[in-house]
Amino acid sequence: MRLGVIDVGSNTVHLLVMDAHPGARPLPAYSHKAELRLAEHLEDGNRLSPDGAARLRKFVDEAIVIAEDKGVEDVLAFATSAVREAVNGEEILAKIKNETQIDIRVLSGQDEARLTFLAVRRWFGWSSGRLLVLDIGGGSLEIAAGLDEEPDVTVSLPLGAGRLTRDWFTADPPPPGDVRALRKHVRTEIARHVGEVIRYGRPDHAVATSKTFRQLARIAGAAPSNEGQYVKRVLTHDDLAHWASRLSLMTADQRAGLPGVSEGRAPQLLAGALVAAATMDLFDLPELELCPWALREGVILRRLDSMPSPA
């Protein structure tokens, strides 16, 4: 069957059309996305602004037309931290559902971690043993670990690259004191949960997903996306430490000139690097392997798992 997945993220809203069947890997057929930056449309009191709500509704309208054109049978839609934290988020989503019949489900941070973990487990398989999965989004950091398809432990922290950039940096590039203060904050927050995550055992395979990790791996020398999903891509601790230091001295425009870094994501890459470096240090990880599957694929896989097997 052909499924459409609408992913309402803090930075980007994405429609992915997938050909998916129980027992088969989902295959992407079409992609449409827009950088709505909904997290930047949270007003005082954490209300999503009328402009932000209108932009989201406009994207949903576009997605409906595209889904019809592409022969989509079913649309799955979910929202993450920006809408989750908006006090009027449920109200806005209810209005969209009433007017378009698109039901956008708000995922908790733990839901995000579990579904991303499922996608990573299916991608790498049982031979990976105990997995540790890290995902840096615009609003939050998700950590999950376990031996099975359901993780033993999930952690969601408000350490997204976009959120930290908005809350901690006021200059471009930020002063060294601001960078050091954010570094300390991030490490303190993550350190509180290290024991909780590793008490079940050290990981056999440490994996990263998300655009932030992919961009960091790319500037550190990993293969570009046009070489395909099946090329192994890793991010080493040493390379990350080197680039975290360099990024702190660069302006957003200079970061946008690096390979694989988009103009829209460049301002928040430093904050993302500080979070990535903290996780690798505190969990004592010499390298992370990048997984091309993440939350969207996890949502699809869970949907397929709920379908009856073909006769």
PyMOL commands that set and color helices and strands:
alter all, ss='L'
color gray80, all
select helices_A, chain A and resi 38-41+50-69+81-85+89-100+109-124+126-128+161-168+176-198+211-219+225-227+237-247+252-256+266-282+295-305
alter helices_A, ss='H'
color red, helices_A
select strands_A, chain A and resi 2-8+13-19+27-34+42-43+47-48+74-79+104-106+131-136+141-146+153-157+205-209+234-236+287-290
alter strands_A, ss='S'
color yellow, strands_A
deselect
rebuild
show_as cartoon
